[in-house]
């Protein structure tokens, strides 16, 4: 249940159920695109914060959330 990993980042925000699903799905797919959950905690936190910020500003398209959250973030090859 990867979406559970995003729960700590959601403590200060509230989304309707549909948006919450989009946000958690976007986070899961973003992390998978970075070669899974082996990324350092700080990478997971940055990606989560970016997705949440975009969603609080009204973005609801998962592909856009993922793309924008991953701008400038690269998977570490040694963690693949």
N, C-alpha and C positions, 0 to 999 in steps of 0.2 A: 504494500500500500504506500507507494511513493508520495502521494499527495500529503500524507501525514508530515513529511519533512518540511512542508511549507507552513505549517500551523504556527510555529514561533514568529514568523514574519507577519502574520495576519492579526496580531494582538491589538493593534491600534486602528484597524480599519474594519468596515462593515460592508459587505456586498450582498446583493440579493442572491438566491441560490443559483440562478443561471450564470451570473457573472462569476460567482465563486468557482463554478465548474470550469468556466473558460480560463480563469486565472490559474487554477491548480493544474489544469491540463497543459497550459502554455509552459508553466514551470517544469512539469515533468518532461515534456518534449524538448525543452531547451537543455535540460540536464542530460538527456539521452544524446542529444546532438554533440554534447561536450564529452562524450564517451562515458556517460553514466555517472554514478554517484561517487566515483573515486576522486572527484575534484575537491580541492581544499574547501573548508567551510566558508572562507571568505568569498570564494567564487560563487558558491550557492547563495550566499547572502546578497551579493551584488545583483545577481540575476533576479532573485526574488524581489528585491527592493525596486528594481527597474520595472518589472512587470506590474507590481502593485501601484507604483507611481503612475504609470501609463493608464492603468485601469481606473484609478481615482480621477483621472482627467477625462475619462469617458471612452477610452479605447476598448472595444469589445471583440475585435478580430484577433483570434489566436495567432494566426500567422504573423500579423503585424507585431503583436506583443513579443513573440519569440524573436523575430528579426531585430527589433529595437533593443531588446534586453541583451542580445548577444553581440551588439556592436562593440568592437574592440576587445572582446573576450575570445580567447582561443583555448582549445583543449591542450593540456600538457601531455606531450607524447610519452613521457616516462610513466604516466598514469594510465595509459591505454590498456 
